[in-house]
Structure formats: C-alpha cells, structure tokens
Amino acid sequence: MGIKVTLDAQLQRAGMTGKDLAEAIDLSQTQLSLFRSGKVKGIRFATLAAMCAALGCQPGDLIRFELDGEDAGDTDEGEPR
C-alpha cells in the first residue's frame, strides 16, 4: 500500500524532460529524480503546485494511492477493516 509517483506520464504528455521541469520550477535535477523514483518521504505543496503549473495538470495526475492485494484487508494492527 502506498503512494505511487506518476510524474513521468505527465512529462511525456507535456513533451518535457525532467531537466526541463527542474529548470522551470527551480528545483535540482537530483531532487526531481528522487521524487520521480518515489524515494522521498514528502513533498512541499509549493513544489507540487509549481509542478502542476508547469505541466498544466492537477496533483492527482502526479501521484496516486494504491492498495497492494495483500494489504487491502489489513490494518497496522493486523485486524481486518
């Protein structure tokens, strides 16, 4: 279960590269790469808003929530929902 980053699809739709986006929103390519790979634990709303403005999309176009099959009925306590 978790948040999946779907930024690459929006970059392709917008005809942009990661480098283009990083420059457009004044973010390092390293930080953008970490976000794209899902290796960050959070993102500032201002950064998310800048990405959306540059790509002409909504936040939900960049990230989505997915349940894994085995997690669908479990809570952290191991009890069904």
Summary of the structure (lengths in Angstrom):
residues: 81
radius of gyration: 14.9
end to end distance: 14.1
largest distance: 46.3
contacts: 186
relative contact order: 0.23
helix: 51%
strand: 12%
